[in-house]
Amino acid sequence: MAEPLIICDASPLILLAKIDALDLLLQAGDRLMIPRAVWNEVIVPLTTRPEVKKIRERFASVVTEADPILAAAYRLQVDSGEAEALALAARHPQSILLMDDAKGRRLALVSGFRVMGTLGLFVRAKRSGQILEVKPYLDRLQQNGLFVSPALLAQVLKASAEEQPT
């Protein structure tokens, strides 16, 4: 079942673009919001990267302004992108935050927001039948420089019913 609204932080957006899996993001929710600060963090400094072109082409229309007062309060604890994502989540309680940053995720949970990381998105996509296996996505992420600890890898594979023999 698709989420009513996904608010996406920078890391999941970049990672999904790098492995050509942006469709999973689009299929996961009925609506998508990318905070302006996240957009600026991804698009402005990385304009020559191939994944940035994919992001710009597909998501320019979903860039959303966050409440500046709420964002400023969250900015005391996390960077601008996470702060604006949290501010949007505060205004949209039905949303789920797609965020990998550990500090931002902890703050989201303490604030009572629903949060999921990129790896959780893959597990959800498998459970809903959008993908057949999670492991190829994990392999592609690792080939693109993402470090996934063996413990987390095992946890994700177990959650997706793809446990590896030991």
N, C-alpha and C positions, 0 to 999 in steps of 0.2 A: 504494500500500500504506500502510495506517495505521501510525503509530508506536505502539509499545506504551504509551508514556507521554509526555505533554507537560506540562512545567512552565512555567506562564505568568507572565510579569512584567506590570507594570501597563500600560505603554504599548500593547502589542498588544491587551490586553483592552479598554482604553478606545477605541482606534482602531476595532477591529472592531465594538464596540457602536455607535459613532457612525454607522457606515455600514451598519448592519443586516447585518453579515456574521459574526455569532457562530457561525452554523452551520458555517462553514469550520473554525473551531477544534474544534468537536465532531466533525466528520468526519475531521479530520487524525490523531486518535489514538484508541486503544482506551480510554485513561484520561487524565484531566486532573487536575492538582494546581495549586492556587493557594496560594502561601505566605500564612500569616496576615498578615505585614507588608504584602504586596501588597494583600490584601483591605482592610486598614485604611487603606492609602494611597488606595485607589480609592473605597471605600464611605463612610468616615467624613466626610472633608472635602467631598465632592461630592454629598451626599445629595439635593440638589434637581435635579440634572442628569438629563435623560431617559435617557441611556445607563446611568446607575447603577442605575436601576430594572430595566432589562433584565439587567444583570450580576447583581444581587442575586437576581432570580427564577430565573435559570438555573444559577447556580454556587455558591450557598451551601453545597451539599452536598459540594463538592470542596475546600473550604478545608482546608489541611493545615499542621500544626505542623512546623517545621524543627528539626533538632538545634541547640539554643541555643549549644553550644560551637563548632560549625562556623560557624554564622551569625555569631557574635561575631568569629571570625577573619576572615571575609570582609568584615565591616562595617568593618574597618580600611582597606579600599580602596574600597568602594562603599556606596551607601545601604542601608537596612534591607531594602527589597523585593528588590533584586538579591542582597543577601547571603543572604537566606533561600532564594531560588531556587537560588543556587549550592550552598547547603548541602543542599537536597533533591536536586540533581543528583549531588552527591558520594555520597549514599546510594542513588541509583537510577541506576547506570551505563548502563542500557538507555534512559534518557530522552533527550529532546531539549528544550533550553531555548528557549522562544520569548521573545526579548528584543531590544529595539531599542537600548538604551543602549550606546554604543560602549565605554565603560570596562568595563562588565559583560561585554560580549561578548568583549573581549580577555582578561579574566581567565578566562572560561569556556574559551576556546580554549587558553590557557596551562595550565589545569588538566586539559586533555584531554577536556572535555565537548563534546558535540555542541550546536550552537547555530544558530538560524535566526531571522531577523527577520520582521516582519509582511509585508514585500514578498516575501520568500522563501516565505512561506506561500501567497501568491497564485500564485506561479510553480508551486509544488508542486500546488496545487489545479487549475491548468490542465492540467498534465502528467498528472494522475490522472483527468481528465475531470469533475471536480466543477464547474468553471466553464468557459465557452467562451472568455472573454477576460479578460486581466488589466487592460487599460487602463481599462475603466469603474470598476474598484475604485480604481485609482490616481487617476483623476479625482475620485472621491468623497472620497478622503482629502485631496486638495489643496483641494477645496471646503470641507472641514472644518478647514482651517488647517494641515495638515501640509506642511512644505516638503520637497520632494524635489529634489535638485540635478539639473540636466539630464544630467549624466554618469551618475548613479545611475538616473535614469529610463530612459535609453538602455540601460543594462546590464540592467535588469529586463525591458524590452520585448524585447531581444535574447534573453535567456534563456527567454522565454516564446514565442519565434518570432513576435513582433509588432513587429518593427523598423519604425520610422517613417522615411519617406523624408526625406532631407536636402535 
